[in-house]
Amino acid sequence: MKKILNGLFLVLKFILLIISFGISLYIVLSMYHRINKDIINAVPIFIPFVLVLLLFFINITAHQKQINNNIFYNLTCCLVFSCIILVSLRAILDKNMLLNEIMGYGINFSYFNDFIPFMKILLYGLGGANICFMFHEESEQR
């Protein structure tokens, strides 16, 4: 049962990473277009996504069992990406937010902009945990 759940979370974390990156990219591009800001300024927002994706591909290609078989890490990745998706969708779809109705853009940029530092913290935390697990010796099970 553990192997099935771990395999499910392993695949799900890649799918959720792509979805969370896509929705965040859409909101940031819309936000920067609205304020006529250069897109190059949005690069620091997406560096953690690229870092986590790069680490995931290193784990898969190097067959690192201590990370790929860690059900708690895979579950945590799924929870972090689900949180990013939930906040992004709420910024887009929640019509009861006052600022969303007043501005008329269909996206509450202020709500999402307040979440960006926390999103970076979550993604850098995943990257740091991944690096720590890379160098952690897998203990033998009895």
C-alpha positions in Angstrom: 0.0 0.0 0.0 2.9 2.3 0.8 4.4 1.8 -2.6 1.1 2.5 -4.4 0.6 5.7 -2.4 4.2 6.8 -2.9 3.9 6.2 -6.7 0.7 8.2 -6.8 2.2 11.1 -4.9 5.4 10.9 -7.0 3.4 11.4 -10.2 0.9 13.8 -8.7 3.7 16.2 -7.5 4.9 16.7 -11.1 1.3 17.3 -12.4 0.6 19.8 -9.5 4.0 21.5 -10.1 3.1 22.2 -13.8 -0.4 23.4 -12.9 0.7 25.7 -10.1 3.5 27.1 -12.3 1.0 27.7 -15.1 -1.6 29.4 -13.0 1.0 31.6 -11.2 2.5 32.5 -14.5 -0.9 33.6 -15.9 -1.6 35.8 -12.8 1.8 37.4 -12.7 1.8 38.1 -16.5 -1.7 39.6 -16.1 -0.6 41.7 -13.1 2.6 43.0 -14.8 0.6 43.8 -18.0 -1.9 45.8 -15.9 0.8 47.9 -14.3 2.9 48.1 -17.4 5.9 46.5 -15.7 8.6 44.7 -17.6 8.2 40.9 -17.6 11.9 40.5 -16.7 11.1 41.8 -13.2 9.0 38.6 -12.7 11.9 36.3 -13.0 12.7 36.2 -9.2 9.1 35.0 -8.6 9.7 31.9 -10.8 13.3 31.0 -9.8 12.0 28.7 -6.9 9.7 26.8 -9.4 12.7 26.2 -11.7 14.9 25.2 -8.8 12.3 22.6 -7.6 11.7 21.3 -11.1 15.5 20.9 -11.7 15.9 19.0 -8.4 12.9 16.8 -9.3 14.5 15.9 -12.6 17.9 15.2 -10.9 16.1 12.9 -8.5 14.4 10.9 -11.3 17.4 10.7 -13.5 19.9 9.8 -10.7 17.4 7.2 -9.3 17.7 8.6 -5.8 15.7 6.2 -3.7 15.9 8.3 -0.5 13.9 11.0 -2.1 11.7 9.1 -4.6 10.6 6.6 -2.0 10.0 9.1 0.7 6.2 9.2 1.0 6.2 12.1 3.4 8.3 14.3 1.2 6.1 13.5 -1.8 3.0 14.2 0.2 4.4 17.5 1.4 5.2 18.5 -2.2 1.6 17.7 -3.2 0.3 19.8 -0.3 2.5 22.8 -1.2 1.6 22.8 -4.8 -2.1 22.3 -3.9 -1.9 25.3 -1.6 -0.4 27.4 -4.4 -3.1 26.3 -6.8 -5.9 27.0 -4.2 -4.7 30.5 -3.5 -4.2 31.2 -7.3 -7.7 29.9 -8.1 -9.2 31.9 -5.3 -7.5 35.1 -6.6 -9.1 34.4 -10.0 -12.4 32.9 -9.3 -13.6 34.3 -6.0 -16.2 36.9 -7.0 -17.0 37.8 -3.4 -13.7 39.6 -2.9 -14.4 43.3 -2.8 -11.3 44.4 -4.6 -12.0 41.9 -7.4 -15.3 43.5 -8.1 -14.1 47.1 -7.7 -11.1 46.8 -10.0 -13.0 44.8 -12.6 -9.9 42.8 -13.8 -11.4 39.5 -12.8 -8.3 38.7 -10.8 -7.5 40.0 -7.3 -3.9 40.9 -7.8 -3.5 42.3 -4.3 -4.5 39.0 -2.7 -2.0 37.0 -4.9 0.7 39.6 -4.5 0.4 39.2 -0.7 0.9 35.4 -1.1 4.1 35.6 -3.3 6.6 35.7 -0.4 4.9 32.7 1.3 4.9 30.9 -2.0 8.7 31.5 -2.3 9.2 30.3 1.3 7.3 27.1 0.6 9.1 26.4 -2.7 12.6 27.1 -1.3 11.7 24.9 1.7 10.9 22.0 -0.7 14.2 22.7 -2.5 16.2 22.7 0.8 14.5 19.6 2.0 15.3 17.9 -1.3 18.9 18.8 -1.1 19.1 17.6 2.5 17.5 14.2 1.5 20.0 13.9 -1.4 22.9 13.7 1.1 21.1 11.7 3.7 22.1 8.1 4.0 19.1 5.8 3.8 19.0 3.7 7.0 18.5 0.0 6.8 15.1 -1.3 7.8 14.9 -4.3 10.0 
